[in-house]
């Protein structure tokens, strides 16, 4: 299963590196897919065994795979 994530609480990132740093720091991200819990972090994704997580950044114009 794949999830598209956007930074939570009004955060935004100018680079993929910054987005991934917060993902690896277990900060919250908002799930853009309908029918899922509203917020998730790296730990939650690992617990629920989501296969792919994609983070939108730079005003949701770019995307990077969260690893």
mmCIF file of the N, C-alpha and C atoms, coordinates in Angstrom:
data_MODEL
# 
_entry.id   MODEL 
# 
loop_
_atom_site.group_PDB 
_atom_site.id 
_atom_site.type_symbol 
_atom_site.label_atom_id 
_atom_site.label_alt_id 
_atom_site.label_comp_id 
_atom_site.label_asym_id 
_atom_site.label_entity_id 
_atom_site.label_seq_id 
_atom_site.pdbx_PDB_ins_code 
_atom_site.Cartn_x 
_atom_site.Cartn_y 
_atom_site.Cartn_z 
_atom_site.occupancy 
_atom_site.B_iso_or_equiv 
_atom_site.pdbx_formal_charge 
_atom_site.auth_seq_id 
_atom_site.auth_comp_id 
_atom_site.auth_asym_id 
_atom_site.auth_atom_id 
_atom_site.pdbx_PDB_model_num 
ATOM 1   N N  . UNK A 1 1  ? 0.841  -1.175 0.000  1.00 0.00 ? 1  UNK A N  1 
ATOM 2   C CA . UNK A 1 1  ? 0.000  0.000  0.000  1.00 0.00 ? 1  UNK A CA 1 
ATOM 3   C C  . UNK A 1 1  ? 0.887  1.238  0.000  1.00 0.00 ? 1  UNK A C  1 
ATOM 4   N N  . UNK A 1 2  ? 0.449  2.245  -0.674 1.00 0.00 ? 2  UNK A N  1 
ATOM 5   C CA . UNK A 1 2  ? 1.205  3.479  -0.811 1.00 0.00 ? 2  UNK A CA 1 
ATOM 6   C C  . UNK A 1 2  ? 0.429  4.645  -0.195 1.00 0.00 ? 2  UNK A C  1 
ATOM 7   N N  . UNK A 1 3  ? 1.151  5.517  0.513  1.00 0.00 ? 3  UNK A N  1 
ATOM 8   C CA . UNK A 1 3  ? 0.544  6.713  1.110  1.00 0.00 ? 3  UNK A CA 1 
ATOM 9   C C  . UNK A 1 3  ? 1.236  7.960  0.589  1.00 0.00 ? 3  UNK A C  1 
ATOM 10  N N  . UNK A 1 4  ? 0.453  8.981  0.331  1.00 0.00 ? 4  UNK A N  1 
ATOM 11  C CA . UNK A 1 4  ? 0.993  10.295 0.007  1.00 0.00 ? 4  UNK A CA 1 
ATOM 12  C C  . UNK A 1 4  ? 0.859  11.156 1.252  1.00 0.00 ? 4  UNK A C  1 
ATOM 13  N N  . UNK A 1 5  ? 1.958  11.781 1.656  1.00 0.00 ? 5  UNK A N  1 
ATOM 14  C CA . UNK A 1 5  ? 2.001  12.561 2.888  1.00 0.00 ? 5  UNK A CA 1 
ATOM 15  C C  . UNK A 1 5  ? 2.337  14.006 2.596  1.00 0.00 ? 5  UNK A C  1 
ATOM 16  N N  . UNK A 1 6  ? 1.778  14.903 3.415  1.00 0.00 ? 6  UNK A N  1 
ATOM 17  C CA . UNK A 1 6  ? 2.153  16.312 3.358  1.00 0.00 ? 6  UNK A CA 1 
ATOM 18  C C  . UNK A 1 6  ? 2.568  16.733 4.762  1.00 0.00 ? 6  UNK A C  1 
ATOM 19  N N  . UNK A 1 7  ? 3.467  17.674 4.887  1.00 0.00 ? 7  UNK A N  1 
ATOM 20  C CA . UNK A 1 7  ? 3.914  18.097 6.210  1.00 0.00 ? 7  UNK A CA 1 
ATOM 21  C C  . UNK A 1 7  ? 2.739  18.594 7.054  1.00 0.00 ? 7  UNK A C  1 
ATOM 22  N N  . UNK A 1 8  ? 2.707  18.195 8.294  1.00 0.00 ? 8  UNK A N  1 
ATOM 23  C CA . UNK A 1 8  ? 1.615  18.576 9.201  1.00 0.00 ? 8  UNK A CA 1 
ATOM 24  C C  . UNK A 1 8  ? 1.865  19.941 9.836  1.00 0.00 ? 8  UNK A C  1 
ATOM 25  N N  . UNK A 1 9  ? 0.789  20.510 10.347 1.00 0.00 ? 9  UNK A N  1 
ATOM 26  C CA . UNK A 1 9  ? 0.836  21.738 11.156 1.00 0.00 ? 9  UNK A CA 1 
ATOM 27  C C  . UNK A 1 9  ? 1.412  22.931 10.398 1.00 0.00 ? 9  UNK A C  1 
ATOM 28  N N  . UNK A 1 10 ? 1.179  22.984 9.086  1.00 0.00 ? 10 UNK A N  1 
ATOM 29  C CA . UNK A 1 10 ? 1.605  24.130 8.303  1.00 0.00 ? 10 UNK A CA 1 
ATOM 30  C C  . UNK A 1 10 ? 3.060  24.144 7.879  1.00 0.00 ? 10 UNK A C  1 
ATOM 31  N N  . UNK A 1 11 ? 3.812  23.081 8.183  1.00 0.00 ? 11 UNK A N  1 
ATOM 32  C CA . UNK A 1 11 ? 5.216  23.045 7.768  1.00 0.00 ? 11 UNK A CA 1 
ATOM 33  C C  . UNK A 1 11 ? 5.311  22.884 6.255  1.00 0.00 ? 11 UNK A C  1 
ATOM 34  N N  . UNK A 1 12 ? 6.413  23.300 5.687  1.00 0.00 ? 12 UNK A N  1 
ATOM 35  C CA . UNK A 1 12 ? 6.739  23.070 4.282  1.00 0.00 ? 12 UNK A CA 1 
ATOM 36  C C  . UNK A 1 12 ? 8.256  22.987 4.186  1.00 0.00 ? 12 UNK A C  1 
ATOM 37  N N  . UNK A 1 13 ? 8.743  22.363 3.154  1.00 0.00 ? 13 UNK A N  1 
ATOM 38  C CA . UNK A 1 13 ? 10.178 22.184 2.978  1.00 0.00 ? 13 UNK A CA 1 
ATOM 39  C C  . UNK A 1 13 ? 10.582 22.666 1.603  1.00 0.00 ? 13 UNK A C  1 
ATOM 40  N N  . UNK A 1 14 ? 11.752 23.252 1.514  1.00 0.00 ? 14 UNK A N  1 
ATOM 41  C CA . UNK A 1 14 ? 12.294 23.708 0.227  1.00 0.00 ? 14 UNK A CA 1 
ATOM 42  C C  . UNK A 1 14 ? 13.036 22.585 -0.489 1.00 0.00 ? 14 UNK A C  1 
ATOM 43  N N  . UNK A 1 15 ? 13.457 21.558 0.266  1.00 0.00 ? 15 UNK A N  1 
ATOM 44  C CA . UNK A 1 15 ? 14.248 20.482 -0.341 1.00 0.00 ? 15 UNK A CA 1 
ATOM 45  C C  . UNK A 1 15 ? 13.789 19.117 0.149  1.00 0.00 ? 15 UNK A C  1 
ATOM 46  N N  . UNK A 1 16 ? 14.098 18.114 -0.657 1.00 0.00 ? 16 UNK A N  1 
ATOM 47  C CA . UNK A 1 16 ? 13.805 16.735 -0.267 1.00 0.00 ? 16 UNK A CA 1 
ATOM 48  C C  . UNK A 1 16 ? 14.604 16.347 0.969  1.00 0.00 ? 16 UNK A C  1 
ATOM 49  N N  . UNK A 1 17 ? 15.826 16.836 1.049  1.00 0.00 ? 17 UNK A N  1 
ATOM 50  C CA . UNK A 1 17 ? 16.688 16.535 2.196  1.00 0.00 ? 17 UNK A CA 1 
ATOM 51  C C  . UNK A 1 17 ? 16.043 16.989 3.508  1.00 0.00 ? 17 UNK A C  1 
ATOM 52  N N  . UNK A 1 18 ? 15.462 18.181 3.522  1.00 0.00 ? 18 UNK A N  1 
ATOM 53  C CA . UNK A 1 18 ? 14.813 18.703 4.726  1.00 0.00 ? 18 UNK A CA 1 
ATOM 54  C C  . UNK A 1 18 ? 13.567 17.890 5.071  1.00 0.00 ? 18 UNK A C  1 
ATOM 55  N N  . UNK A 1 19 ? 12.795 17.503 4.060  1.00 0.00 ? 19 UNK A N  1 
ATOM 56  C CA . UNK A 1 19 ? 11.591 16.691 4.295  1.00 0.00 ? 19 UNK A CA 1 
ATOM 57  C C  . UNK A 1 19 ? 11.965 15.339 4.898  1.00 0.00 ? 19 UNK A C  1 
ATOM 58  N N  . UNK A 1 20 ? 12.983 14.716 4.334  1.00 0.00 ? 20 UNK A N  1 
ATOM 59  C CA . UNK A 1 20 ? 13.410 13.411 4.838  1.00 0.00 ? 20 UNK A CA 1 
ATOM 60  C C  . UNK A 1 20 ? 14.026 13.506 6.230  1.00 0.00 ? 20 UNK A C  1 
ATOM 61  N N  . UNK A 1 21 ? 14.675 14.606 6.536  1.00 0.00 ? 21 UNK A N  1 
ATOM 62  C CA . UNK A 1 21 ? 15.244 14.783 7.877  1.00 0.00 ? 21 UNK A CA 1 
ATOM 63  C C  . UNK A 1 21 ? 14.133 14.792 8.925  1.00 0.00 ? 21 UNK A C  1 
ATOM 64  N N  . UNK A 1 22 ? 13.036 15.491 8.660  1.00 0.00 ? 22 UNK A N  1 
ATOM 65  C CA . UNK A 1 22 ? 11.920 15.506 9.611  1.00 0.00 ? 22 UNK A CA 1 
ATOM 66  C C  . UNK A 1 22 ? 11.215 14.154 9.657  1.00 0.00 ? 22 UNK A C  1 
ATOM 67  N N  . UNK A 1 23 ? 11.101 13.472 8.527  1.00 0.00 ? 23 UNK A N  1 
ATOM 68  C CA . UNK A 1 23 ? 10.514 12.128 8.512  1.00 0.00 ? 23 UNK A CA 1 
ATOM 69  C C  . UNK A 1 23 ? 11.343 11.202 9.407  1.00 0.00 ? 23 UNK A C  1 
ATOM 70  N N  . UNK A 1 24 ? 12.662 11.245 9.247  1.00 0.00 ? 24 UNK A N  1 
ATOM 71  C CA . UNK A 1 24 ? 13.547 10.398 10.052 1.00 0.00 ? 24 UNK A CA 1 
ATOM 72  C C  . UNK A 1 24 ? 13.589 10.818 11.517 1.00 0.00 ? 24 UNK A C  1 
ATOM 73  N N  . UNK A 1 25 ? 13.210 12.070 11.802 1.00 0.00 ? 25 UNK A N  1 
ATOM 74  C CA . UNK A 1 25 ? 13.126 12.554 13.186 1.00 0.00 ? 25 UNK A CA 1 
ATOM 75  C C  . UNK A 1 25 ? 11.754 12.258 13.796 1.00 0.00 ? 25 UNK A C  1 
ATOM 76  N N  . UNK A 1 26 ? 10.932 11.508 13.090 1.00 0.00 ? 26 UNK A N  1 
ATOM 77  C CA . UNK A 1 26 ? 9.612  11.073 13.563 1.00 0.00 ? 26 UNK A CA 1 
ATOM 78  C C  . UNK A 1 26 ? 8.615  12.211 13.727 1.00 0.00 ? 26 UNK A C  1 
ATOM 79  N N  . UNK A 1 27 ? 8.749  13.268 12.954 1.00 0.00 ? 27 UNK A N  1 
ATOM 80  C CA . UNK A 1 27 ? 7.751  14.341 13.004 1.00 0.00 ? 27 UNK A CA 1 
ATOM 81  C C  . UNK A 1 27 ? 6.488  13.887 12.287 1.00 0.00 ? 27 UNK A C  1 
ATOM 82  N N  . UNK A 1 28 ? 5.368  14.505 12.648 1.00 0.00 ? 28 UNK A N  1 
ATOM 83  C CA . UNK A 1 28 ? 4.082  14.126 12.067 1.00 0.00 ? 28 UNK A CA 1 
ATOM 84  C C  . UNK A 1 28 ? 3.918  14.653 10.653 1.00 0.00 ? 28 UNK A C  1 
ATOM 85  N N  . UNK A 1 29 ? 3.231  13.845 9.842  1.00 0.00 ? 29 UNK A N  1 
ATOM 86  C CA . UNK A 1 29 ? 2.840  14.217 8.490  1.00 0.00 ? 29 UNK A CA 1 
ATOM 87  C C  . UNK A 1 29 ? 1.359  13.902 8.345  1.00 0.00 ? 29 UNK A C  1 
ATOM 88  N N  . UNK A 1 30 ? 0.695  14.657 7.502  1.00 0.00 ? 30 UNK A N  1 
ATOM 89  C CA . UNK A 1 30 ? -0.730 14.463 7.264  1.00 0.00 ? 30 UNK A CA 1 
ATOM 90  C C  . UNK A 1 30 ? -0.897 13.514 6.074  1.00 0.00 ? 30 UNK A C  1 
ATOM 91  N N  . UNK A 1 31 ? -1.801 12.555 6.222  1.00 0.00 ? 31 UNK A N  1 
ATOM 92  C CA . UNK A 1 31 ? -2.050 11.597 5.151  1.00 0.00 ? 31 UNK A CA 1 
ATOM 93  C C  . UNK A 1 31 ? -3.025 12.220 4.160  1.00 0.00 ? 31 UNK A C  1 
ATOM 94  N N  . UNK A 1 32 ? -2.625 12.262 2.889  1.00 0.00 ? 32 UNK A N  1 
ATOM 95  C CA . UNK A 1 32 ? -3.465 12.858 1.850  1.00 0.00 ? 32 UNK A CA 1 
ATOM 96  C C  . UNK A 1 32 ? -4.455 11.848 1.274  1.00 0.00 ? 32 UNK A C  1 
ATOM 97  N N  . UNK A 1 33 ? -4.230 10.550 1.478  1.00 0.00 ? 33 UNK A N  1 
ATOM 98  C CA . UNK A 1 33 ? -5.137 9.520  0.974  1.00 0.00 ? 33 UNK A CA 1 
ATOM 99  C C  . UNK A 1 33 ? -6.415 9.509  1.808  1.00 0.00 ? 33 UNK A C  1 
ATOM 100 N N  . UNK A 1 34 ? -7.584 9.455  1.171  1.00 0.00 ? 34 UNK A N  1 
ATOM 101 C CA . UNK A 1 34 ? -8.827 9.372  1.940  1.00 0.00 ? 34 UNK A CA 1 
ATOM 102 C C  . UNK A 1 34 ? -8.983 8.008  2.617  1.00 0.00 ? 34 UNK A C  1 
ATOM 103 N N  . UNK A 1 35 ? -9.682 7.996  3.741  1.00 0.00 ? 35 UNK A N  1 
ATOM 104 C CA . UNK A 1 35 ? -9.977 6.748  4.435  1.00 0.00 ? 35 UNK A CA 1 
ATOM 105 C C  . UNK A 1 35 ? -8.905 6.266  5.381  1.00 0.00 ? 35 UNK A C  1 
ATOM 106 N N  . UNK A 1 36 ? -7.946 7.107  5.700  1.00 0.00 ? 36 UNK A N  1 
ATOM 107 C CA . UNK A 1 36 ? -6.863 6.727  6.610  1.00 0.00 ? 36 UNK A CA 1 
ATOM 108 C C  . UNK A 1 36 ? -6.841 7.678  7.798  1.00 0.00 ? 36 UNK A C  1 
ATOM 109 N N  . UNK A 1 37 ? -6.156 7.296  8.881  1.00 0.00 ? 37 UNK A N  1 
ATOM 110 C CA . UNK A 1 37 ? -6.000 8.236  10.000 1.00 0.00 ? 37 UNK A CA 1 
ATOM 111 C C  . UNK A 1 37 ? -5.397 9.541  9.500  1.00 0.00 ? 37 UNK A C  1 
ATOM 112 N N  . UNK A 1 38 ? -5.615 10.603 10.212 1.00 0.00 ? 38 UNK A N  1 
ATOM 113 C CA . UNK A 1 38 ? -5.206 11.920 9.724  1.00 0.00 ? 38 UNK A CA 1 
ATOM 114 C C  . UNK A 1 38 ? -3.695 12.147 9.755  1.00 0.00 ? 38 UNK A C  1 
ATOM 115 N N  . UNK A 1 39 ? -3.006 11.690 10.802 1.00 0.00 ? 39 UNK A N  1 
ATOM 116 C CA . UNK A 1 39 ? -1.574 11.949 10.944 1.00 0.00 ? 39 UNK A CA 1 
ATOM 117 C C  . UNK A 1 39 ? -0.795 10.643 11.079 1.00 0.00 ? 39 UNK A C  1 
ATOM 118 N N  . UNK A 1 40 ? 0.468  10.694 10.636 1.00 0.00 ? 40 UNK A N  1 
ATOM 119 C CA . UNK A 1 40 ? 1.333  9.530  10.727 1.00 0.00 ? 40 UNK A CA 1 
ATOM 120 C C  . UNK A 1 40 ? 2.776  10.031 10.824 1.00 0.00 ? 40 UNK A C  1 
ATOM 121 N N  . UNK A 1 41 ? 3.635  9.218  11.422 1.00 0.00 ? 41 UNK A N  1 
ATOM 122 C CA . UNK A 1 41 ? 5.070  9.498  11.418 1.00 0.00 ? 41 UNK A CA 1 
ATOM 123 C C  . UNK A 1 41 ? 5.792  8.214  10.983 1.00 0.00 ? 41 UNK A C  1 
ATOM 124 N N  . UNK A 1 42 ? 7.095  8.256  10.909 1.00 0.00 ? 42 UNK A N  1 
ATOM 125 C CA . UNK A 1 42 ? 7.857  7.108  10.421 1.00 0.00 ? 42 UNK A CA 1 
ATOM 126 C C  . UNK A 1 42 ? 7.610  5.868  11.269 1.00 0.00 ? 42 UNK A C  1 
ATOM 127 N N  . UNK A 1 43 ? 7.584  6.044  12.570 1.00 0.00 ? 43 UNK A N  1 
ATOM 128 C CA . UNK A 1 43 ? 7.349  4.920  13.474 1.00 0.00 ? 43 UNK A CA 1 
ATOM 129 C C  . UNK A 1 43 ? 5.986  4.276  13.206 1.00 0.00 ? 43 UNK A C  1 
ATOM 130 N N  . UNK A 1 44 ? 4.950  5.089  13.064 1.00 0.00 ? 44 UNK A N  1 
ATOM 131 C CA . UNK A 1 44 ? 3.608  4.567  12.761 1.00 0.00 ? 44 UNK A CA 1 
ATOM 132 C C  . UNK A 1 44 ? 3.613  3.797  11.438 1.00 0.00 ? 44 UNK A C  1 
ATOM 133 N N  . UNK A 1 45 ? 4.263  4.349  10.422 1.00 0.00 ? 45 UNK A N  1 
ATOM 134 C CA . UNK A 1 45 ? 4.306  3.701  9.111  1.00 0.00 ? 45 UNK A CA 1 
ATOM 135 C C  . UNK A 1 45 ? 4.990  2.339  9.201  1.00 0.00 ? 45 UNK A C  1 
ATOM 136 N N  . UNK A 1 46 ? 6.049  2.253  9.985  1.00 0.00 ? 46 UNK A N  1 
ATOM 137 C CA . UNK A 1 46 ? 6.746  0.978  10.161 1.00 0.00 ? 46 UNK A CA 1 
ATOM 138 C C  . UNK A 1 46 ? 5.873  -0.025 10.916 1.00 0.00 ? 46 UNK A C  1 
ATOM 139 N N  . UNK A 1 47 ? 5.135  0.435  11.914 1.00 0.00 ? 47 UNK A N  1 
ATOM 140 C CA . UNK A 1 47 ? 4.260  -0.444 12.694 1.00 0.00 ? 47 UNK A CA 1 
ATOM 141 C C  . UNK A 1 47 ? 3.120  -1.009 11.847 1.00 0.00 ? 47 UNK A C  1 
ATOM 142 N N  . UNK A 1 48 ? 2.595  -0.189 10.934 1.00 0.00 ? 48 UNK A N  1 
ATOM 143 C CA . UNK A 1 48 ? 1.468  -0.615 10.094 1.00 0.00 ? 48 UNK A CA 1 
ATOM 144 C C  . UNK A 1 48 ? 1.921  -1.211 8.772  1.00 0.00 ? 48 UNK A C  1 
ATOM 145 N N  . UNK A 1 49 ? 3.223  -1.272 8.584  1.00 0.00 ? 49 UNK A N  1 
ATOM 146 C CA . UNK A 1 49 ? 3.831  -1.917 7.425  1.00 0.00 ? 49 UNK A CA 1 
ATOM 147 C C  . UNK A 1 49 ? 3.346  -1.365 6.091  1.00 0.00 ? 49 UNK A C  1 
ATOM 148 N N  . UNK A 1 50 ? 3.265  -0.028 6.016  1.00 0.00 ? 50 UNK A N  1 
ATOM 149 C CA . UNK A 1 50 ? 2.963  0.587  4.730  1.00 0.00 ? 50 UNK A CA 1 
ATOM 150 C C  . UNK A 1 50 ? 4.166  0.371  3.822  1.00 0.00 ? 50 UNK A C  1 
ATOM 151 N N  . UNK A 1 51 ? 3.923  -0.016 2.597  1.00 0.00 ? 51 UNK A N  1 
ATOM 152 C CA . UNK A 1 51 ? 5.007  -0.345 1.691  1.00 0.00 ? 51 UNK A CA 1 
ATOM 153 C C  . UNK A 1 51 ? 5.744  0.887  1.185  1.00 0.00 ? 51 UNK A C  1 
ATOM 154 N N  . UNK A 1 52 ? 4.989  1.894  0.781  1.00 0.00 ? 52 UNK A N  1 
ATOM 155 C CA . UNK A 1 52 ? 5.602  3.104  0.233  1.00 0.00 ? 52 UNK A CA 1 
ATOM 156 C C  . UNK A 1 52 ? 4.970  4.335  0.849  1.00 0.00 ? 52 UNK A C  1 
ATOM 157 N N  . UNK A 1 53 ? 5.782  5.281  1.227  1.00 0.00 ? 53 UNK A N  1 
ATOM 158 C CA . UNK A 1 53 ? 5.307  6.582  1.686  1.00 0.00 ? 53 UNK A CA 1 
ATOM 159 C C  . UNK A 1 53 ? 6.007  7.640  0.841  1.00 0.00 ? 53 UNK A C  1 
ATOM 160 N N  . UNK A 1 54 ? 5.220  8.543  0.304  1.00 0.00 ? 54 UNK A N  1 
ATOM 161 C CA . UNK A 1 54 ? 5.717  9.620  -0.544 1.00 0.00 ? 54 UNK A CA 1 
ATOM 162 C C  . UNK A 1 54 ? 5.410  10.946 0.123  1.00 0.00 ? 54 UNK A C  1 
ATOM 163 N N  . UNK A 1 55 ? 6.410  11.804 0.238  1.00 0.00 ? 55 UNK A N  1 
ATOM 164 C CA . UNK A 1 55 ? 6.244  13.101 0.900  1.00 0.00 ? 55 UNK A CA 1 
ATOM 165 C C  . UNK A 1 55 ? 6.216  14.201 -0.156 1.00 0.00 ? 55 UNK A C  1 
ATOM 166 N N  . UNK A 1 56 ? 5.172  15.006 -0.108 1.00 0.00 ? 56 UNK A N  1 
ATOM 167 C CA . UNK A 1 56 ? 5.076  16.192 -0.965 1.00 0.00 ? 56 UNK A CA 1 
ATOM 168 C C  . UNK A 1 56 ? 5.737  17.355 -0.241 1.00 0.00 ? 56 UNK A C  1 
ATOM 169 N N  . UNK A 1 57 ? 6.488  18.159 -0.966 1.00 0.00 ? 57 UNK A N  1 
ATOM 170 C CA . UNK A 1 57 ? 7.174  19.316 -0.372 1.00 0.00 ? 57 UNK A CA 1 
ATOM 171 C C  . UNK A 1 57 ? 7.233  20.440 -1.405 1.00 0.00 ? 57 UNK A C  1 
ATOM 172 N N  . UNK A 1 58 ? 7.808  21.574 -1.027 1.00 0.00 ? 58 UNK A N  1 
ATOM 173 C CA . UNK A 1 58 ? 7.906  22.754 -1.888 1.00 0.00 ? 58 UNK A CA 1 
ATOM 174 C C  . UNK A 1 58 ? 6.521  23.152 -2.411 1.00 0.00 ? 58 UNK A C  1 
ATOM 175 N N  . UNK A 1 59 ? 5.643  23.460 -1.434 1.00 0.00 ? 59 UNK A N  1 
ATOM 176 C CA . UNK A 1 59 ? 4.260  23.837 -1.706 1.00 0.00 ? 59 UNK A CA 1 
ATOM 177 C C  . UNK A 1 59 ? 3.500  22.742 -2.462 1.00 0.00 ? 59 UNK A C  1 
ATOM 178 N N  . UNK A 1 60 ? 3.794  21.503 -2.130 1.00 0.00 ? 60 UNK A N  1 
ATOM 179 C CA . UNK A 1 60 ? 3.165  20.303 -2.697 1.00 0.00 ? 60 UNK A CA 1 
ATOM 180 C C  . UNK A 1 60 ? 3.451  20.128 -4.181 1.00 0.00 ? 60 UNK A C  1 
ATOM 181 N N  . UNK A 1 61 ? 4.483  20.768 -4.689 1.00 0.00 ? 61 UNK A N  1 
ATOM 182 C CA . UNK A 1 61 ? 4.804  20.690 -6.109 1.00 0.00 ? 61 UNK A CA 1 
ATOM 183 C C  . UNK A 1 61 ? 5.788  19.585 -6.435 1.00 0.00 ? 61 UNK A C  1 
ATOM 184 N N  . UNK A 1 62 ? 6.549  19.120 -5.437 1.00 0.00 ? 62 UNK A N  1 
ATOM 185 C CA . UNK A 1 62 ? 7.535  18.059 -5.647 1.00 0.00 ? 62 UNK A CA 1 
ATOM 186 C C  . UNK A 1 62 ? 7.241  16.913 -4.700 1.00 0.00 ? 62 UNK A C  1 
ATOM 187 N N  . UNK A 1 63 ? 7.812  15.752 -5.009 1.00 0.00 ? 63 UNK A N  1 
ATOM 188 C CA . UNK A 1 63 ? 7.554  14.578 -4.189 1.00 0.00 ? 63 UNK A CA 1 
ATOM 189 C C  . UNK A 1 63 ? 8.841  13.767 -4.048 1.00 0.00 ? 63 UNK A C  1 
ATOM 190 N N  . UNK A 1 64 ? 9.015  13.154 -2.870 1.00 0.00 ? 64 UNK A N  1 
ATOM 191 C CA . UNK A 1 64 ? 10.176 12.312 -2.615 1.00 0.00 ? 64 UNK A CA 1 
ATOM 192 C C  . UNK A 1 64 ? 9.705  11.066 -1.866 1.00 0.00 ? 64 UNK A C  1 
ATOM 193 N N  . UNK A 1 65 ? 10.340 9.945  -2.158 1.00 0.00 ? 65 UNK A N  1 
ATOM 194 C CA . UNK A 1 65 ? 10.005 8.710  -1.453 1.00 0.00 ? 65 UNK A CA 1 
ATOM 195 C C  . UNK A 1 65 ? 10.643 8.731  -0.071 1.00 0.00 ? 65 UNK A C  1 
ATOM 196 N N  . UNK A 1 66 ? 9.827  8.479  0.946  1.00 0.00 ? 66 UNK A N  1 
ATOM 197 C CA . UNK A 1 66 ? 10.333 8.392  2.321  1.00 0.00 ? 66 UNK A CA 1 
ATOM 198 C C  . UNK A 1 66 ? 10.905 6.998  2.513  1.00 0.00 ? 66 UNK A C  1 
ATOM 199 N N  . UNK A 1 67 ? 12.101 6.932  3.032  1.00 0.00 ? 67 UNK A N  1 
ATOM 200 C CA . UNK A 1 67 ? 12.718 5.618  3.235  1.00 0.00 ? 67 UNK A CA 1 
ATOM 201 C C  . UNK A 1 67 ? 13.109 5.426  4.670  1.00 0.00 ? 67 UNK A C  1 
# 
